[in-house]
Amino acid sequence: MTPHEATATQDTGTNGSGSGSPSDSAGPAQKPSWAGVASLSVGVFALVMAEFLPASLLSRVAADLGVTEGVAGQSVAITAIVAAISGITIPVVLSRMDRRHLMLILSALAVVSDVLVAIAPTYPILLAARVLLGIAIGGFWALAISITARLVPASKLGLGLTIVNVGVTLATVAAVPLGTLLGEIWGWRAVFALAAGVGIIAMVIQFFALPSILAGPSSGFRPLIQTLRSRMVLLCLFTMALMGAGHFAGFTYIRPAATEVGGLAPEQLAVLLLVYGLGIVGGNLIAGPLADRTLRIATLIFPLILGLAMIAFADMGGSSVLLLIAAALWGAGFGALPTVISTWLARAEPARLESIGGLQTGVFQVAIALGAFIGGLLVDGAGVQTAFVLGGLASILGAIILGAVKPPKLA
């Protein structure tokens, strides 16, 4: 969910599938709380940091636990699989639970996960710990959108979502590269201990800042089923899964690609991830205005950039400058993708924000799992370059499919 999705949702009355505004479907009136919104941003920061740390510490985790890098990468896949399930089911199964209490429980699960990973003596225990993180990520993401809609005035929903998404940007640009650098100095276990500390801080902030939030009338299975009846939504979710899986087939194994194929020293990986993160920021800034102006072009161009950059990344051995350029373009393409997809989904189903949030979270996490799993098989069987090339081609195919369809318009 992005500010542009919020704007699209506010500007749309009916679109053949429902009516109303995000606040209408979110639930009872709630006193505005910008501090509560900021606490969600901190929570997102902690979750995103924990979710993607294995990608930057992969080689060290694999060596310490006695598994291959492809097997170690499945720790990302298992987290995503569980997150996909919890993202769809938690808002439905726990539809009557106070959202404040639920978010605190999810944040606590993330902290427990990070602690268990930090002390895990074997790979199966590490996987079990990552299951807990998957539960936390899926539920937190699925609820964050609708909770934000309850905590800010309707006219300020875009700003509220922007604040929440700052957590993603900061984690991508700063936390993960910093984790890579600290992993070289302290070791990977200490980095996960640090992630647990960040999670505790996030939980404390939420405890004091997040108000009680009663569940809304849109919770339950019926709105979810109604949303799934939209062919436009299904098409968009399918292409998002295709492009997301392609991305994570490469990104999960960016460390061996950068060091073994690209020739970067381990300490240089933090710089590469920083450049990649800055590319994400740039992609987000460009994608919003372009998607508002011409969604079809945005739908086509950014996934194409993503796919082509991944393919180029796999063939940049010996040139660190070109490798950094490819990483920046890769980040820009992927950074724009959530904005474009969210705008599309918001226009297709403007009245079912909570259902869209759950489905988008679930499908995206499935894409992460598929990408990490298939990428791991390719890395172990055919080499990391093959994983990057096929991942790039998957993104290009998704761009062609979605770009060939006329996108939904604002009513």
Secondary structure, 3 states (H helix, E strand, C coil): CCHHHHHHHHHCCECCCCECCHHHHHCCCCCCCHHHHHHHHHHHHHHHHHHHHHHHCHHHHHHHHCCCHHHHCHHHHHHHHHHHHHHHHHHHHCCCCCHHHHHHHHHHHHHHHHHHHHHCCCHHHHHHHHHHHHHHHHHHHHHHHHHHHHHCCHHHHHHHHHHHHHHHHHHHHHHHHHHHHHHHHHCHHHHHHHHHHHHHHHHHHHHHHCCCCCCCCCCCHHHHHHHHCCHHHHHHHHHHHHHHHHHHHHHCCHHHHHHHHCCCCHHHHHHHHHHHHHHHHHHHHHHHHHHHHCHHHHHHHHHHHHHHHHHHHCCCCCCHHHHHHHHHHHHHHHHHHHHHHHHHHHHHCCCCHHHHHHHHHHHHHHHHHHHHHHHHHHHHHCCHHHHHHHHHHHHHHHHHHHHCCCCCCCC
